[in-house]
């Protein structure tokens, strides 16, 4: 039967085909019928979480592009300890590099039980690039270096409250915490098919770039030069007047841009874990936006502006100042206890008359109208600035259970009402800016990693008073400086301003000794370009000197005279010459 | 007459040879095609893996350059920070202006 080559050839052919058929059948089963099942099983087998190079956070610059917060590369160091041949020698070499004791390090890198699998242990975190290079130069394959980032504050503690920080859990302070979703870069870990050395497989790489996108850069409205100057002046004032704290705020009333804001006590943002360990979290709160205070006589500007804008009084309105006013059970007196006789609105500002302010709120405006203006000026509500922890202040309204008639009288000169320095500056900015109150801004623009630049436009917050009322009150404030506030006068420029001296509330009353002195003003007049607000808390000076006019006004003068030059504002006489 | 002679004379052997030649060519074609396809597949797969590896290396290089860049930005910021600039200015003999004279330049 199987005689001859033809028959044998046929038999071999049949056998080969018979052998191929099951293979083909299996191929069809694997590749067609059960394809999806095997594919998912294969993916589950190779799909692992793999690490990508961590993306840097967005940097923060000042308005001129100078870096305020950047990133420096640092490295987390680990060791695959079962690959170490001489642990004693390794510990002695690594100890000085990693700033750890030799004994401690030896205990870390010594394997207690023999194991077939790789045992990795962390040695230290966040070593600088120079140390990482020294470790690489050792050419020890068991050392692992994982690059990561550390925030770098180029100017140290400068503008610390504004810049803030963010901890590992994403909590923090300042603009960094507020803008975290923009600043933070792409996630450092993804899930996908990986090879033996935990690097992504070709399909994953072909799908697109695996380099994470850096975070969005922020350009702030802060001017680094003005900020540095203001910080220096505040430090000097703290020493000169032995103050416990203080704030200086500089802003542009036309745009609402904060040009500088400095507060004391301050801190170094990169050392925030140390402060937290020492229980000093309170230092992180920004006094400019988070800590309300009683503004004192600076608030009289608001009362006078409200009265004039209501149309119930004009610049020639007069009242008879008897030095004392009884209202709602409260006895209102002028700060010096003196009676000033017939006075106009100008006199209330010139001599800072409590009786005059209370007369306006109680007899001219009334509670409804007075508090309507207080709310319109933004008190008792947040301004919406891009900083965390903004306080709304405390304004007792007639509808509140704890409001009494006396509030109407005392609130008129800034007592019994709590505001933040930013709120006070905002309200004064409405007077400086023809009645328009602009939204305070700290972020000028966002610069995305794909090159897009998104400017944050200036935004009007409200018009608490008319342009005419604003101009009249601004002129009154300027005359007040010309006439009585010599300490606030700026050579070459006409400025407007008002001082304040406020007692500090305690349980059941006011501290008889301690005060907060302040001065708020703007310049030049007309056409103001800048507002400066100075607050100094608990100055330790003789009682007769413990007044805003004596302490805060000279600081205001120092800041205003330099800021106008730094902003390129020509002197008033030169402007008049135009 | 032998069977072989009869097959030759009746063309049977010729047809068989032709058939076998065709079958051999077909098999050879299949083998060559399969080999070529397998070769192409292997080349593409190897190239893909190689490219992916290169990509991964380049991604890592990019990350390293990004780290260097950020480090240099921080260094520039340190060198141009206000305290450093002030110190340098004082060393160069600069001091705050005691009086500033402004010149009004009218618009043309």
Interface residues (C-beta under 8 A of the other chain):
Chain A: X6 X53 X56 X59 X66 X67 X68 X70 X71 X72 X73 X129 X147 X149 X152 X154 X155 X156 X158 X199 X200 X201 X202 X205 X206 X209 X210 X211 X214 X224 X225 X228 X565 X570 X571 X574 X577 X578
Chain B: X16 X48 X49 X51 X52 X55 X56 X59 X60 X62 X63 X66 X67 X68 X70 X71 X73 X74 X76 X77 X78 X80 X81 X82 X83 X100 X102 X104 X106
